Amino acid sequence: MFRKCITMLLMLSLLLGTSLVSIGQDSEMMEFEITQEMIDASPYLQSVLSRLDEVYDTSEFRKEPPYRIALAAQGTSNAWSALFDAHAYWWVELLGEEVVSELLYGDAQASADVQVPQVEDLLAQEPDALILVPMGAAALSAPVERAMMQGVPVILCASAVETDNFVTEVGTNLFTVGANLAQWLIDTVGADGNFLMMTGIPGVTTSVIMEEGALAVFESAGIELLDNQPGMWSPAEGKKIMETWIAQYGDEIDGIWTGGAQMAQGIISAYEDAGMEIPPIAGGEMQNGFLRSAMEHGFEFYAWMYPNAMITICLDVAIHVLQGEPTPRFIDFVDTMPEARPFTDAEAEDYIRPQWSDDVHGPILMPDEKLAELGFLVEEE
Amino acid sequence: MSLAKTRINPALDANWRLRAFIANYGVYIALLVLLLAAAVLTPKLYAVNTIAVVMRQASQLGIVAIGQTMILLVAGLDLSIGGIFIMTSIVVAEVTNGRDEMVIPAILISLALGALIGAGNGVLVTKRRVPPFVATLGMLVLVKGATQAYTRGVPGGFVPEVLDIVNQSWFVLSIPLLLWLGLNALFIFVLRGTAYGRKVYAVGSNSEAAHLSGIPVDAIRISVYILGSCLAVVSGVVLTGYVGYVDRFIGTGLELDSIAAAIVGGTAFVGGRGGLLGTIAGVLIIQILSTMAILMGLDIEVQFIIKGLVILGAVTLYSVASTEE
């Protein structure tokens, strides 16, 4: 078993090496160009781009297994985070006790206020490494610095913090994601189209960065948006706003940019009620409910992925760090999880899973039995 | 008080009349002014489709604001309704699992659970003398925790198709609007035309005096909390049909909006004063402002500031108007 794990880790090292080379290279979907102006205007972009070429010397953290790893997670706040946690426990089980003896878990309830003291509690248990899913870039900066000062290597998973004092970040370039969605919309509809933007929660890093990327592209194309409102990553809020937009703009709307599939579902529902044809939507995800609706209505969409399964990469990276291996300071999950690439409506059938419930965000690495245990499988009629 | 001071001074009398007028009709004038402003700033608000949208969305808030108003009338407050929305959404989806024929049992179960939560709030406030803010906040946390423990963060089941009826509009009429109007008619009658309604006002105005005059103060308060929770269940069912699937964050913010609607509508925070007609106007003001903000493309921060200013303005106005009543 131990040998199996070491082999797995070696494979990971290879993948990480490859990712270091491939990060920053154009994917087939990336059709816009990051300009110096965009970089100057975005501290996030500056941070990500500067870390692309950096490798952290982790020899100071080198330890013999088994390891005690702390996971400060978003918590059981929605299906995405529930599957994130499930992937974490499943992966630790697969690695075996000889590699990870204990996973110390903190449930932040999707709140930075809850997470800050929780990280302190986790650090008090003297873990070998801390994997953090930051609920707020500013709020979590100090706890991250304290952990590093305490000699606990910090691996950021799925989001960023404002400080640069951590080992590495596993995620994706959210600026590019937002920009790609906007670029697809322009390519599909044309630069003379009328566009609407529905972002996530104002102030939340993921939402803010994606919005930054999208606005940069819209602005550089000389597009003036009809409107831009936060849909709070909520289908109800998304639907309320879309209903008002439909009443205001009617069939003038040529395309909609949205920061998540939950809001896309609200948008679809508003169009269903209005009995109107759904315009192209940039911002779907590999979420079964969204895909089911999209296939039913047959509209054009561009989907991106933010896989909850990325925690498996975060755990592998934590082990990699504790083995003292040099670690890239920015690891894009797309490079180690190729199935997490963006896709369009033309490929929808390849991504929908009839056996999954509507709230499952893919890709899922766990076997179906695990999903069934969690209640994510539905009986097919 | 000296005799001289009680003589009617025309200037003071006019002042008093103005204050009374503001206290009684201020919210309706504010609504009228808002509608006039909308005619200039956002004429699209008057399109049939927009009115239908405004009314449908206002109904979701309006139904729960009926209960909140009644609770405020007995000098209470209910923050636990946020948990009731989520609980209702989960029960409807879990019990029906998409089957239309199970909607009635699911609603009855939700109402029973809602009544239990309301009774819990009422007992805590009356028998244990826990301040309403603390009691209902604790209940909110408890209900949210219980639903989370039950679902493990992942609500299952499907929303039955029959609930999609809440999304249909005929001209400006919709099921949620009819429900809101119907419930308002019922509870306006209850508050104004029945002994129970008079007791609600009496308990809120002066619970000591109400107790001495033989009114079962605790029972009235508990019953009002139960009614408020049951109305939150009704609103939760409407919201579940509106969203179309189980959402753990359903109705977020409606508990505070319902308090705001009642306060803007003239219901006093200290109880005993106000009513449902004012709350209807308060709900419409909040909803129209929200829709106008989107129609004008205002940033979310500006929307929050406007909403806050309206609430503060209303409270200040009522406070000034009632100072020398």
Chai-1 contact restraints between the chains, C-beta under 6 A:
chainA,res_idxA,chainB,res_idxB,connection_type,confidence,min_distance_angstrom,max_distance_angstrom,comment,restraint_id
A,T76,B,G153,contact,1.0,0.0,6.0,A-B,restraint_1
A,N78,B,R248,contact,1.0,0.0,6.0,A-B,restraint_2
A,A79,B,V154,contact,1.0,0.0,6.0,A-B,restraint_3
A,A82,B,G153,contact,1.0,0.0,6.0,A-B,restraint_4
A,A82,B,V154,contact,1.0,0.0,6.0,A-B,restraint_5
A,P202,B,I300,contact,1.0,0.0,6.0,A-B,restraint_6
A,D227,B,G297,contact,1.0,0.0,6.0,A-B,restraint_7
A,P230,B,I300,contact,1.0,0.0,6.0,A-B,restraint_8
A,S234,B,F249,contact,1.0,0.0,6.0,A-B,restraint_9
A,P235,B,V243,contact,1.0,0.0,6.0,A-B,restraint_10
A,P235,B,D247,contact,1.0,0.0,6.0,A-B,restraint_11
A,A236,B,V243,contact,1.0,0.0,6.0,A-B,restraint_12
A,A236,B,I250,contact,1.0,0.0,6.0,A-B,restraint_13
A,K240,B,Q57,contact,1.0,0.0,6.0,A-B,restraint_14
A,I241,B,I294,contact,1.0,0.0,6.0,A-B,restraint_15
A,E243,B,V53,contact,1.0,0.0,6.0,A-B,restraint_16
A,T244,B,T291,contact,1.0,0.0,6.0,A-B,restraint_17
A,T244,B,I294,contact,1.0,0.0,6.0,A-B,restraint_18
A,A247,B,N49,contact,1.0,0.0,6.0,A-B,restraint_19
A,A247,B,T50,contact,1.0,0.0,6.0,A-B,restraint_20
A,A247,B,V53,contact,1.0,0.0,6.0,A-B,restraint_21
A,Q248,B,K44,contact,1.0,0.0,6.0,A-B,restraint_22
A,Q248,B,L295,contact,1.0,0.0,6.0,A-B,restraint_23
A,S269,B,G244,contact,1.0,0.0,6.0,A-B,restraint_24
A,D273,B,N167,contact,1.0,0.0,6.0,A-B,restraint_25
A,G375,B,G156,contact,1.0,0.0,6.0,A-B,restraint_26
